[in-house]
Amino acid sequence: MHASNSLRADYRGEPRPDPPEILGAIARAKDRKTALEGLYPKGGSMLFSAYDLEALVERGELVPRTFVAGQEVGERVEDLSEDPRD
């Protein structure tokens, strides 16, 4: 749910929810790579699409990644929908 809520927040230009505690635990681990691989052996979880995995593993930092190409985290996405009256 965290990734979905983060995506929604990015779209609205709102602050993201706090990261799940499991990511904080990985960030604090002595061997972050092993901790990450132990929890997610296939390396796949939508949860991680919201964060820069390199920063998490190498520096123990939770650096948000945007879901929207060309936008920064927290920047509101322009509404590109068409006006049905046109």
C-alpha positions in Angstrom: 0.0 0.0 0.0 2.9 2.4 0.7 3.9 2.5 -3.0 0.3 3.1 -4.1 -0.1 5.9 -1.5 3.2 7.4 -2.5 2.2 7.4 -6.2 -1.1 9.1 -5.3 0.8 11.7 -3.2 3.2 12.3 -6.1 0.3 12.8 -8.5 -1.3 15.3 -6.1 1.9 17.1 -5.3 1.4 16.2 -1.6 4.0 14.9 0.9 4.4 11.1 0.8 3.5 8.9 3.8 6.3 7.9 6.1 8.2 4.8 4.8 7.3 1.5 6.4 9.4 0.4 9.3 10.9 -2.5 7.4 12.7 0.0 5.2 14.1 1.7 8.3 15.2 -1.6 9.6 17.1 -2.4 6.3 18.6 1.1 6.4 20.0 0.5 9.9 21.2 -3.1 9.2 25.0 -3.7 9.3 24.8 -5.6 6.0 22.0 -3.8 4.1 22.4 -5.8 0.9 22.0 -9.1 2.7 19.1 -7.8 4.7 17.3 -6.6 1.6 18.0 -9.9 -0.3 16.9 -11.9 2.7 13.5 -10.2 2.8 13.1 -9.9 -1.0 15.2 -12.6 -2.6 13.9 -12.0 -6.1 14.6 -8.2 -5.7 11.1 -7.4 -6.5 8.6 -5.5 -4.5 6.6 -2.5 -5.7 7.6 -1.0 -2.3 11.1 -0.4 -3.6 10.0 1.4 -6.7 9.4 4.4 -4.4 13.0 4.5 -3.2 16.5 4.6 -4.7 17.8 1.1 -3.9 21.4 2.1 -4.5 21.2 4.8 -1.8 19.4 2.4 0.6 22.0 -0.4 0.2 25.2 1.7 -0.1 24.5 4.5 2.4 21.4 3.4 4.4 19.5 6.4 3.1 15.8 6.4 2.1 15.9 8.6 -1.0 12.5 8.9 -2.7 12.2 8.2 -6.4 9.5 9.8 -8.4 6.9 7.7 -10.2 6.3 10.4 -12.8 8.8 10.9 -15.5 10.1 14.5 -15.7 8.6 15.4 -12.3 10.3 15.7 -8.9 8.9 14.1 -5.8 6.3 16.4 -4.3 5.7 18.3 -7.6 2.1 18.4 -8.7 1.4 16.7 -12.0 -0.3 18.8 -14.6 -3.8 17.7 -15.5 -3.7 16.7 -19.1 -7.3 15.4 -19.4 -9.4 16.9 -22.1 -12.4 19.1 -21.4 -15.5 17.1 -22.5 -17.0 20.4 -23.7 -14.4 20.8 -26.4 
